[in-house]
Amino acid sequence: MNKKEWVYFAKGMLVCMVSVACLLGLSLWLLIYVNRDLQQEMSFEQVLNLILVTIIALMFPLIQYGQARWLWHTRHVPAGQQPEWMSEKTAHLPKIAKPWPQRLLEVGLQVGAMLLLLWLFGAYATQQRLVGIANEYDISSGTYLVCVLVLAAVPIAVLAWLVKMMREMVARKWDKQGLRYQLWWVWLWAYVFAFGLCVYLIQMMGVMMVRHLE
């Protein structure tokens, strides 16, 4: 690696170490606070899972926006010539005036996705049950994550179908060649991708906690 690459690597390592230290410190503080001050029994794994799921849920809008930028960046590239995912720098999405109903709908969908992630995976028992099923059949962590992708394809496909219906219903009177419709299309498909990625990240950390921390 050249000097510039070493600098990027060092910065990345520093950010990772600081993030891990902050995460562990927050987990320990919350563990002590809940068990001592609130007199509620929670294990370190339960606290860590709740914090990680919350962080990923809060990152949902950022992941969605990043994917929307990528979809917009590659919208005219033929299927066989698509660059590797996030391998190129992308520009900001074009700014357009959105009516308040559309803004409220987008905010509502984002908040709903974040709350759904917390409701599904905030409880550590959910991770234990899912990994417990994999343990019964002696499934490795890699195979488990592949199974997560396969099984998640069904609800993600349903979500994609709902998004398609919503796009057609909301944008029925819009010009399908216009900028507003194209950005709406990008926003919705980035929404589906972001939700699927968040589920995968949560499951990946869940299997690591259940199998290596307990």
N, C-alpha and C positions, 0 to 999 in steps of 0.2 A: 504494500500500500504506500501511496505517496503521502507527503506531509499533510495535505488537505484532508485526505481520507482518515488519517490518524487523528486529526483534530475532531472530525465529525464522530469518529468512534469513541474518543475520550468524552466528548460532550454527551453522547448517548449513554455511555456507562455511568456518567455522573448523574444524569437525570434518572436513570433506572435505580441507582443506589439511593438517591434522595427520596424517590417515590416509594420504594420498598420500606425505607426507614419511617417515613410519614405514615404509611399504611399500617405497619406494625405498631407504631406508637399510638395511632388512633384506635386500633383494635384493642390494645391493652388498656387504654384509658376508658373506652366504652365498656370493656369487660369488668373493670373494677367498679365503674360507676353503677352499672346495672346490678351487679351482684351485691355490692356493699350499700349503696345509697337507696336504690329502688327495691332491694331485697328480692330480686328476681333471679332465678338460677339460669344462667346462659353459659354455654361452653365457649372456649376460644374459637372453635370452628363455626359455631352459630353466629358469633359476632363478626368474624371475618367474612363469612358468606354474605351476611346482610350488608356490610360495607361495600364489598365488591359488586354485588348486584345493584346497589344504589348508585355506585359510580358509573357502571355500565349503562344503567337506565338514564342517568343524567347526560351521558355522552351520546345518547340516541340522536338528538337533533344535529350534533356535530358530524356524526357518522353519516346521517342522511344527507346533510349539505355537501359533504365531501364526495359522496357517491353521485349526487345530482350534478356537481361540477364535472365529474368524470364522464357521466352519460352525455352531458352537453358537449364536452370536449371531443368525444368520439362518435357523435351522432351521425356524421357523414362518412365515417370510415367503413369500407366494406367488411363484411363478417370475417373473411379469411385474412384480413390485413390488420385486425385489431391489435394494438400494442399491449404489452403486459399490463395487468391491472395496476393503476397508480404509478406507472413507470415514467410518466411525463408530467411536467408542470401544467396545471390547469388555471384558467382565468376565472374570475368571479362570474357568477351568473348575471345576465343582463337585468337591469333594473326596470321594472314596469310598475305602473299604478294598479294595485289590487283593490277591488271593492272589499268593504268590511266583512260581508258574508263569507267570502273566500278566505280572508285572513283568519276569521274565527274558526272556520272549518279546519284549516291547516293546524292551528294551535290546538284545537280539540283533538284531532287525530294524533298529534305528537304527545300530548298529555295522556291520552288514552293508552298509547303504546307503552309509555314509561310506567304508568300505573299497572298495566297488565304484566309487565316484566317483574315488577315488585311483588305482585300478587301470586304469580306462578312460582317464582324462584326465591323470594325473600326468606322463606322458611327453609332452614337447612334440612329439615326432614324430607323435603321434596328431592333434594340431591341424594340423600341417603337411600330413598326408595328406588330411584332410577338406577343408581350405581349398584344397589343391592340386587336388582333384577339381573344386571350384567354379571355380577359375581356368582349368582346361582348357576349360570350357564358358562362360567369360566371364560368370559369375553375379555380380551385385552383392552387397554385404554384406547389404542389406536382404532381397533375394530368398533369399540363403543362409540367413538366420535363419528365414525363412518355411519353407523346405525342411526345416530342422532340426525345426521344430514339426510339420510333416506327417509326416516320417519317424519322429520320436520318438513319434508317436501310436500306432504299432504296438506297440513294447515297453511303452509306458505302458498300453495297453489290455490287454496280457498281464498286466502287473503288477496292474492293477485286477481282472482276472478271478481271479488268484491270491489277492488280498486278499479278494474276495467268497467264494471257496471257504474261505479260512482263517476268515473271520468266521462262516460257517455251521458249520464243523467245530468251532471252539473254543467258540462261544457256542450250541451246539445245545441245551443244557439251561438256558440263561438265559431269563429273562422278557424277551421282545422289546419289551415296553412299559416295562421297568424302566430305571432310570438307568444301571446298569452296561453294559447292551447298547447304549444310545444313545451313551454316551461311547466305547465300543469302536468303534462304527461311525464316529463322528467322527474318532477317532484314526487309523483305517486309511485313510480317504479323504484326510485331511490328509497322511498318509505318502506316498500316491501323488502328490499335488499338489506336495509339497516336493521329491520326487525329480525330477519333471519340471522344476520351476523351477530347481533347481540345475544340471541338464544344460543348460538354455537359457542361464543366466548364464555357465557355463563356455565354451559355444560362442561366445557373444557376445564375451567377452574374448579367446578364441582367434583369432577372425577379425580382431579389432583388432590383436593382437600380430603375427600372421603378415603382415598386409598393410601395417602402418604402422610396425613396429619393425625388421623385417628389412631 
